[in-house]
Amino acid sequence: MRVMEETDREAVATAVQRVAGMLQRSDQLDKVEQYRRREARKKASVEARLKAAIQSQLDGVRTGLTQLHNALNDVKDIQQSLGNVSKDWRQSINTIENLKDVKDAVVQHSQLAAAVENLKNIFSVPEIVRETHELIEQGELLRAHCKLMDLECSRDDLMYEQYRMDSKNTHDMSLIRLYFGEVQKLSEDLAKQLWMVVERSLVTIRRDPTLLVSVLRIIEREEKFDRRMLDRKKQTGFIPPGRPKNWKEKMFEVLKQTVTNRIEGTQADTRESDKMWLVRHLEIIRKYVLDDLMVVKNLGVQCFPPHYDIFKKILTLYHQALCTRIQELASEDLEANEIVSLLTWVLNTYKRWENWYNL
């Protein structure tokens, strides 16, 4: 209240000052009516703006109140819906517990469906085994591998379903393993054929590169299947017999042994039969290594997948085999001229092996 009185007094004082400023001279008295009309217009304009501002504020407050009212109604509806959901959830707990028989029936249906799907292969296992064996003997490795994978998938699916139903039932697992017993032998027979091709890869690259490509496709399929089975083992604890096969790792072991045999088999003479035996031996090594690396560089990289980086892998294998062979020669009872020949070869030929990366 006191604030309003002070505001009124300040307004009256301001008005007095304005009037005094307008009527300082006597001639200004004639313009009193003009001043009054001007001030009346200003007052009317200010009042109009004030009314518009107040009306706008009132509309905003009215809108806000309406929204708050609607929000309150929404909150009440949500609260009621949550109550209904909570009530339904409590009732559904008992319903879910009563569905155990249905869940068991679903599991049984899944197992029966898998069995029905594999019935054709199950009854024809002996015939498929015989056909696969014939394909392996005929060198039809890709077709043989397709049939082998069909057999393995049928066996693995049955064993997995049995594992899911009763993982401790070793008797039924043993029956399935026994019925598909020839499958593991087929896998081993196929692997032998693959390693024979890999052992002769330097010759195969020149004469029949498609055969080597087929072998590598089979190995890549098995690697992918290995990864899939290992992932399933992490999730379920089950892994089929014979997995992982690790055929890619085995392939590089075969290549390593092939390179070692290649280097060791270059010695054709002995000191007793030829005094220049070491010079001839080292020259044959140099020629074989360079020829083999040129073949791998020009032809082999086109057969192997790029991520194998096969040229550098083969180069590393030759480097390891050469190191071993040089150490073996150095440990023998060499004559003076033979020591000179070996050192000369090491300095002038072997030390340049790093340049073979640029072949």
Solvent accessible surface area in square Angstrom, and as a share of the most:
residue,aa,sasa,rsa
1,M,183,0.82
2,R,185,0.68
3,V,109,0.62
4,M,120,0.54
5,E,83,0.37
6,E,76,0.34
7,T,72,0.42
8,D,81,0.42
9,R,143,0.52
10,E,117,0.53
11,A,62,0.48
12,V,96,0.55
13,A,52,0.40
14,T,74,0.43
15,A,50,0.39
16,V,91,0.52
17,Q,133,0.59
18,R,117,0.43
19,V,74,0.43
20,A,56,0.44
21,G,36,0.35
22,M,36,0.16
23,L,59,0.30
24,Q,140,0.62
25,R,143,0.52
26,S,92,0.59
27,D,83,0.43
28,Q,22,0.10
29,L,105,0.52
30,D,131,0.68
31,K,99,0.42
32,V,66,0.38
33,E,82,0.37
34,Q,103,0.46
35,Y,35,0.13
36,R,138,0.50
37,R,115,0.42
38,R,90,0.33
39,E,52,0.23
40,A,50,0.39
41,R,152,0.55
42,K,98,0.42
43,K,130,0.55
44,A,59,0.46
45,S,50,0.32
46,V,78,0.45
47,E,73,0.33
48,A,59,0.46
49,R,153,0.56
50,L,103,0.51
51,K,140,0.60
52,A,64,0.50
53,A,54,0.42
54,I,88,0.45
55,Q,91,0.41
56,S,70,0.45
57,Q,126,0.56
58,L,90,0.45
59,D,61,0.31
60,G,47,0.45
61,V,85,0.49
62,R,137,0.50
63,T,73,0.42
64,G,27,0.26
65,L,108,0.54
66,T,72,0.42
67,Q,112,0.50
68,L,123,0.61
69,H,108,0.48
70,N,76,0.39
71,A,48,0.37
72,L,94,0.47
73,N,57,0.29
74,D,78,0.41
75,V,87,0.50
76,K,113,0.48
77,D,83,0.43
78,I,101,0.51
79,Q,126,0.56
80,Q,122,0.54
81,S,58,0.38
82,L,114,0.57
83,G,40,0.39
84,N,78,0.40
85,V,93,0.53
86,S,41,0.27
87,K,112,0.48
88,D,84,0.44
89,W,154,0.54
90,R,136,0.50
91,Q,101,0.45
92,S,39,0.25
93,I,65,0.33
94,N,94,0.48
95,T,73,0.42
96,I,111,0.56
97,E,117,0.53
98,N,117,0.60
99,L,76,0.38
100,K,130,0.55
101,D,110,0.57
102,V,80,0.46
103,K,129,0.55
104,D,72,0.37
105,A,55,0.43
106,V,93,0.53
107,V,61,0.35
108,Q,107,0.47
109,H,128,0.57
110,S,41,0.26
111,Q,23,0.10
112,L,102,0.51
113,A,51,0.39
114,A,20,0.16
115,A,31,0.24
116,V,100,0.57
117,E,140,0.63
118,N,13,0.06
119,L,71,0.36
120,K,167,0.71
121,N,41,0.21
122,I,29,0.15
123,F,153,0.64
124,S,28,0.18
125,V,6,0.03
126,P,89,0.56
127,E,89,0.40
128,I,24,0.12
129,V,18,0.10
130,R,126,0.46
131,E,50,0.22
132,T,0,0.00
133,H,71,0.32
134,E,71,0.32
135,L,12,0.06
136,I,6,0.03
137,E,122,0.55
138,Q,125,0.56
139,G,38,0.36
140,E,73,0.33
141,L,9,0.04
142,L,44,0.22
143,R,142,0.52
144,A,0,0.00
145,H,0,0.00
146,C,62,0.37
147,K,58,0.24
148,L,1,0.00
149,M,36,0.16
150,D,74,0.38
151,L,0,0.00
152,E,3,0.02
153,C,49,0.29
154,S,1,0.01
155,R,8,0.03
156,D,3,0.01
157,D,57,0.29
158,L,32,0.16
159,M,4,0.02
160,Y,37,0.14
161,E,25,0.11
162,Q,16,0.07
163,Y,60,0.23
164,R,112,0.41
165,M,111,0.50
166,D,61,0.32
167,S,60,0.39
168,K,180,0.76
169,N,45,0.23
170,T,100,0.58
171,H,122,0.55
172,D,44,0.23
173,M,25,0.11
174,S,63,0.41
175,L,91,0.45
176,I,30,0.15
177,R,121,0.44
178,L,143,0.71
179,Y,103,0.39
180,F,4,0.02
181,G,40,0.39
182,E,95,0.43
183,V,0,0.00
184,Q,70,0.31
185,K,107,0.45
186,L,5,0.03
187,S,4,0.03
188,E,89,0.40
189,D,26,0.13
190,L,0,0.00
191,A,11,0.08
192,K,126,0.53
193,Q,58,0.26
194,L,0,0.00
195,W,27,0.10
196,M,106,0.47
197,V,17,0.10
198,V,2,0.01
199,E,92,0.41
200,R,133,0.49
201,S,6,0.04
202,L,28,0.14
203,V,48,0.28
204,T,13,0.07
205,I,7,0.03
206,R,117,0.43
207,R,190,0.69
208,D,60,0.31
209,P,53,0.33
210,T,95,0.55
211,L,55,0.28
212,L,1,0.01
213,V,53,0.31
214,S,21,0.14
215,V,0,0.00
216,L,3,0.02
217,R,120,0.44
218,I,0,0.00
219,I,0,0.00
220,E,52,0.23
221,R,69,0.25
222,E,0,0.00
223,E,30,0.13
224,K,115,0.49
225,F,14,0.06
226,D,7,0.04
227,R,136,0.50
228,R,127,0.46
229,M,10,0.04
230,L,68,0.34
231,D,75,0.39
232,R,49,0.18
233,K,93,0.39
234,K,169,0.72
235,Q,152,0.68
236,T,50,0.29
237,G,45,0.43
238,F,11,0.05
239,I,46,0.23
240,P,2,0.01
241,P,27,0.17
242,G,42,0.40
243,R,19,0.07
244,P,49,0.31
245,K,31,0.13
246,N,69,0.35
247,W,16,0.06
248,K,54,0.23
249,E,105,0.47
250,K,82,0.35
251,M,1,0.00
252,F,39,0.16
253,E,91,0.41
254,V,15,0.09
255,L,6,0.03
256,K,108,0.46
257,Q,100,0.44
258,T,28,0.16
259,V,7,0.04
260,T,35,0.20
261,N,80,0.41
262,R,86,0.31
263,I,1,0.01
264,E,84,0.38
265,G,62,0.60
266,T,5,0.03
267,Q,64,0.29
268,A,88,0.69
269,D,45,0.24
270,T,69,0.40
271,R,77,0.28
272,E,153,0.68
273,S,83,0.54
274,D,33,0.17
275,K,167,0.71
276,M,97,0.43
277,W,9,0.03
278,L,2,0.01
279,V,63,0.36
280,R,128,0.47
281,H,2,0.01
282,L,5,0.03
283,E,78,0.35
284,I,52,0.26
285,I,3,0.01
286,R,77,0.28
287,K,108,0.46
288,Y,74,0.28
289,V,1,0.00
290,L,44,0.22
291,D,57,0.29
292,D,0,0.00
293,L,0,0.00
294,M,83,0.37
295,V,17,0.10
296,V,4,0.02
297,K,72,0.31
298,N,77,0.39
299,L,73,0.36
300,G,0,0.00
301,V,65,0.38
302,Q,142,0.63
303,C,16,0.10
304,F,13,0.05
305,P,27,0.17
306,P,129,0.81
307,H,117,0.52
308,Y,1,0.00
309,D,71,0.37
310,I,6,0.03
311,F,13,0.05
312,K,102,0.43
313,K,84,0.36
314,I,10,0.05
315,L,1,0.00
316,T,55,0.32
317,L,23,0.12
318,Y,1,0.00
319,H,46,0.20
320,Q,81,0.36
321,A,10,0.08
322,L,1,0.01
323,C,42,0.25
324,T,67,0.39
325,R,26,0.09
326,I,25,0.13
327,Q,124,0.55
328,E,65,0.29
329,L,1,0.00
330,A,62,0.48
331,S,94,0.60
332,E,78,0.35
333,D,134,0.69
334,L,22,0.11
335,E,89,0.40
336,A,81,0.62
337,N,85,0.44
338,E,5,0.02
339,I,81,0.41
340,V,95,0.55
341,S,29,0.19
342,L,10,0.05
343,L,101,0.50
344,T,62,0.36
345,W,24,0.09
346,V,25,0.15
347,L,118,0.59
348,N,81,0.42
349,T,15,0.09
350,Y,20,0.08
351,K,126,0.53
352,R,127,0.46
353,W,42,0.15
354,E,106,0.48
355,N,88,0.45
356,W,22,0.08
357,Y,77,0.29
358,N,129,0.66
359,L,66,0.33
